[in-house]
Structure formats: C-alpha cells, structure tokens
Amino acid sequence: MVWAGVSAKGRTPLVLIPPGVKINAVKYQELVLDPIMRGLGKTMFDNRPFLFQQDGAPAHTAKVNQQWLRNNIPDFISKEEWPPSSPDLNPMDFSLWSILETNACTTSHKSIKSLKTSLSREWAKIPQEKLRAAVESVPKRLRAVIKKKGGYIEQLNIL
C-alpha cells in the first residue's frame, strides 16, 4: 500500500507501507500523520494556513485521527463535512494514482524493492504543473458533481 499527498505547491514523500502491515487508525497515525503531516505546514506551506482533505478510508475517519487533525492541522475537512465515496473530488484518485501506476509499472517488477524504487522515482517525475492542475480542477469537479446530484463524473474530461 502507498500513501501520498499533493497540493498546488508540491507533493509529500510517498509513504510505502511494508508488506503485511494493515493500516488501522494507530498505524496511520504512526506512519503518516506523525512523520509527514505534523511538519507539512512548515515545510510545504511556509507556516501559512492550508486545507487538508483525505478520503473516507476507515483509518482516516477514525475518531482518534480526526482528533489528531483537530489538534495539529490548522484547517481540515472532517469526516462529517466530506462525502463518503467521492473519488471524483480527490486529485489523487481522479488523476495522480493512475499516472503513477502507469509510469511505475510499465514493466513488471521482480521484487518489492524494485517496485518501491520505481514508484519513488516516478512520483518525483510527475511535473508540478500536473499536480497543480489536478488540485485546481477540484472546484470545477465539485460543481459538476453538484450538477449531477452527487453522481460520478470521472468520465468527464475536466482535467
């Protein structure tokens, strides 16, 4: 399993979850929130406020992690505010995961190490303009989802 985040200003490091590790609330906090998100405001946003959005994965919506976010992130979209199944509104889901997978998996990998190396290399190669375009397309995509009364829009060419 892989975790990553993007903004119009940049990308987080990839978090490559070791094989066999199940991501529950505790592991998510240990592997992602504490090491990556705690310092993100300083490193990526120069101590300026930023809005944090996640998907509805159980580890993300766990009470302990929602509280962690309240305590550590200036502004985030809580599970009560975010639609539960909304891949059309998540830049990682509607755009960037498929780019990463396509580029990192053009050939088969004979080992986990080879796959991890390829993922990390290809993640770093995605142009900042693509990251920015994905993030900046969210308002248009949100309007399209509202127009479709919550229906899926992935087939629409908005990005």
N, C-alpha and C positions, 0 to 999 in steps of 0.2 A: 504494500500500500504506500501511496505517496501523498504528501500534503504540500500545498504551495499557496501563496497569496500574491495578488497583484494590486497595483494602484496606477494611476496616471503618472506617478513619479518613479515607479520602479517595481521590483519584484522581491519577494522574500527568497531566502535559500529554499531549495527543495528539502523536505524532511522525508527521508526514506525509512519507512518503518521496517524493522527487521522481520524476516520471515517468521511466522508463528506467533507474532505479537498481536493480540486482539486489542483494538483501540476502544477502550471504555473511557469513562469520564476521567479517571485517575491518570491513565496513560496519555490521554490527550493533553491534560494539563502538564504532565511531566515532559512530554516530547515536543509539544508545540507551543502552548501558551507561555509557560515559564521561559524557555530559551529563545523563542522567536518574538512573540507578541509583547513581552514585557518591555523590551528596549526599542521597539519599532518606531514609536513616536519620536524618539531622539535621532535614530539613525536614518530613517527614510523621510521623516516629515519635519526635521529641524525644530522639534518641540512645538510644532503648530498642531492644532486640533485636526483629527481625521475621523472619518466614519468607518467603522468596521462591520462587515457583513459576512455571515457564514451561511452554509446551507443547513438543512434540518436534520443532519446526522445526530443520532442519539447522544453521542459524546459532546457535540456542540450545544445541545439543548439541555443537557443535564443541569440541575439546579446549582450544583457546586461550580460549574464552569460559567453559568450565567452570572453568578455572584462574583466569580473571579474577574469577569469582564467589567462588571459594575465598579469593582474596586480598582482596576488597573487601566482601563481604556476610557479615554475621555468621552467618547460617544460611540455606541454600537447599536445595531439593530437587534433588539431582543427577540426571543422566540415568539413572544406574543404579537410582535409587530410584523414578522416576516411570514409570507405564505409558506406552508409546509413543504410542498413539492413544487419548486419554482426554478428548474434548470434554465428556463428562458431568461431569467433575470440575474444569473450568476455568470460573470465573464469567464470563470474557469470552466464551467460546464458547457456554455454555448459556443465557446471558441477555443480556449487555450489548451485544454486537455487533449483535444483531438489533434491540434498542431504538434504538441509534444509527443504524443503517441505515434503519429505518422512519421515524424522525423527521427525519433529514437529507435523505432522498431522497423526500419527499412530492411534490416537483415535480422535473422534470428540470433538470439544470444545463447551461448552455451553455458553461461554461468550467471548467477545473481550479480556478481561483481561486474561483469561486462554490461549487464542491463543498467545497473546503477551508474556506471561511468557514462554510458550513452545518454541516459536521462539527464544527468547533471550537465553534460556538455551541450545537449540540445536545448535545455531550459535556458542556459546562458546565451544561446544564439538567437532566441526569439527577439526580434527587434523591438526596442522600446516603443516605436510607433504603433506596432500591433497591440502591445499591452494597453497603450493609451486609447487606441481606437476601440478596443473591447470595453474598457471601463466607461469611456464617454458615450458608448452606444446604449448604456443601460436606461437613461431617461426615455429614449425613443422606443426601446423594447418594452418598458413599463407602460407607455401609452398604448402600444399595440396589444399587450396583454389585457389592459382595461377595455379596449375596444372589442376584444374577443371574449369579454366577460370571464376572464380567467383561463381561457383556452390556450393551448400550446401554440407558439409562433415560430418554433425553430426552423420551419421550412421557409420562413420569410427571409429575404436577403437584406437584413438591416445592417449587418456588419460587413 
